[in-house]
Amino acid sequence: MEPLPETSKAARLLRFQTDQDLLPDLRSKASRVRELVPDCLGISLALLDHDVTLTLVANPSEFVLLDALQYLVDDSGTPRSPDDAAAPGADQEPADVLDERRWRRLSLESSARGVASTLSMPVFDHDRLVGAVSLYGGSPNAFGGQHEELADVLGAWAEGAVTNADLSFASLASATRAPRKVAGSILVAQAAEILARDLEIAPDAARQHLHRAAARAGVTPVELAITVIRGDL
């Protein structure tokens, strides 16, 4: 399996921030998963500490193109067009019709990607939840009877396994946002170091101080971090 372009970029940024290269280990685990489940189409690792998702897929170019489906379909399941906006006072369709359309959209997206089953498991570091791993299969019972073996490969908790919770492969969207999230995290960390130095407080306290100040001012921590960094130049 190969990483999405955004996953490769996010991994490079994380390596800059943490001195850890996560991709080789994730590639190795994905390869071992494919040995157990040949029709595994993808694997996503959500990292709670960094609030990012890294995704490897069997055919990156195909998945990136198919992900464009979300731009062709709006929340009600109808094609998007500049002229599609409903006129004021236009009759609204019943909720059950909209729900049916949403399910049809999810079915379209998942079938286009070939996802027929999923398996999600939590990942712990001792007693602390640090993330979750999700596997995507091309057949309805791709992961049946193999939860324990897959958990051993992935360092996950088999007893917490959930099946078919993400047939639409929603983690793809999270993975495409990963580089921006990691870059923002790096900026916040740099700003916290500046505040810690200037205010003579611990880095963790400086980070909390930055988040509180941003919340009070109605701006994002990243926006405030950029201002702090620019002021230190």
PEWOPE-V10798 format. One record per residue. SS is DSSP state (helix for helix, strand for strand, loop for the rest). PHI is phi as a letter, one per 40 degrees, with the letter a starting at -180 (* if undefined). NEAR is the number of other C-alpha atoms within 8 Angstrom. Layout:
[[SS/PHI/NEAR] [SS/PHI/NEAR]]
This chain:
[[loop/*/10] [strand/b/9] [strand/c/12] [loop/c/13] [helix/d/6] [helix/c/12] [helix/c/16] [helix/c/10] [helix/c/9] [helix/c/13] [helix/c/12] [helix/c/9] [helix/c/11] [helix/c/12] [helix/c/11] [helix/c/8] [helix/c/7] [helix/b/6] [loop/g/7] [loop/b/7] [loop/b/9] [helix/c/8] [helix/c/8] [helix/d/7] [helix/c/7] [helix/c/8] [helix/c/11] [helix/c/8] [helix/c/10] [helix/c/11] [helix/c/9] [helix/c/9] [helix/c/12] [helix/c/10] [helix/c/7] [helix/c/7] [loop/b/9] [loop/d/7] [loop/c/9] [strand/c/14] [strand/c/13] [strand/a/12] [strand/a/13] [strand/b/12] [strand/b/11] [strand/c/11] [strand/b/11] [loop/c/9] [loop/c/6] [loop/b/8] [loop/f/8] [strand/b/13] [strand/b/13] [strand/b/13] [strand/b/14] [strand/b/15] [strand/b/13] [loop/c/9] [loop/b/9] [helix/d/11] [helix/c/6] [helix/c/7] [helix/c/10] [helix/c/9] [helix/c/8] [helix/c/10] [loop/c/9] [loop/c/8] [helix/d/9] [helix/c/7] [helix/c/7] [helix/c/8] [strand/b/12] [loop/c/10] [loop/c/6] [loop/c/9] [loop/g/11] [loop/b/8] [strand/d/7] [loop/c/9] [loop/a/6] [loop/d/5] [loop/c/4] [loop/c/6] [loop/c/6] [loop/c/5] [loop/c/5] [loop/d/4] [loop/g/4] [loop/c/6] [loop/c/4] [loop/c/4] [loop/c/6] [loop/d/6] [helix/c/6] [helix/c/6] [helix/c/8] [helix/c/11] [helix/c/9] [helix/c/8] [helix/c/11] [helix/c/11] [helix/c/8] [helix/c/9] [helix/c/10] [helix/c/10] [helix/c/9] [helix/c/8] [helix/c/12] [helix/c/13] [helix/c/9] [helix/c/8] [helix/c/8] [loop/g/9] [loop/c/16] [loop/b/12] [strand/a/15] [strand/b/15] [strand/b/13] [strand/b/12] [strand/b/14] [strand/c/12] [strand/b/12] [strand/b/11] [strand/b/7] [loop/f/4] [loop/b/5] [strand/b/6] [strand/c/9] [strand/b/10] [strand/i/12] [strand/a/12] [strand/b/14] [strand/b/11] [strand/b/12] [strand/b/15] [strand/b/17] [loop/c/12] [loop/b/9] [loop/d/7] [loop/b/7] [loop/d/11] [loop/b/11] [loop/d/6] [loop/g/5] [loop/b/7] [helix/d/10] [helix/c/8] [helix/c/7] [helix/c/11] [helix/c/12] [helix/c/8] [helix/c/10] [helix/c/8] [loop/g/7] [loop/b/13] [loop/b/11] [helix/c/10] [helix/c/4] [helix/c/7] [loop/c/11] [strand/b/8] [strand/b/8] [loop/f/8] [loop/c/8] [loop/a/8] [loop/c/13] [loop/c/9] [loop/f/9] [loop/c/8] [helix/c/10] [helix/d/9] [helix/c/7] [helix/c/10] [helix/c/14] [helix/c/10] [loop/c/10] [helix/d/14] [helix/d/12] [helix/c/8] [helix/c/11] [helix/c/13] [helix/c/9] [helix/c/9] [helix/c/10] [helix/c/9] [helix/c/11] [helix/c/13] [helix/c/9] [helix/c/10] [helix/c/13] [helix/c/14] [helix/c/10] [helix/c/11] [helix/c/12] [helix/c/13] [helix/c/8] [helix/c/6] [helix/c/6] [loop/f/7] [loop/b/9] [loop/c/7] [helix/d/10] [helix/c/7] [helix/c/9] [helix/c/13] [helix/c/12] [helix/c/8] [helix/c/8] [helix/c/12] [helix/c/10] [helix/c/8] [helix/c/8] [helix/c/12] [helix/c/10] [helix/c/7] [helix/c/6] [loop/g/6] [loop/b/9] [loop/c/9] [helix/d/11] [helix/c/10] [helix/c/8] [helix/c/11] [helix/c/14] [helix/c/11] [helix/c/8] [helix/c/10] [helix/c/11] [helix/c/7] [helix/c/6] [helix/c/6] [loop/c/4]]
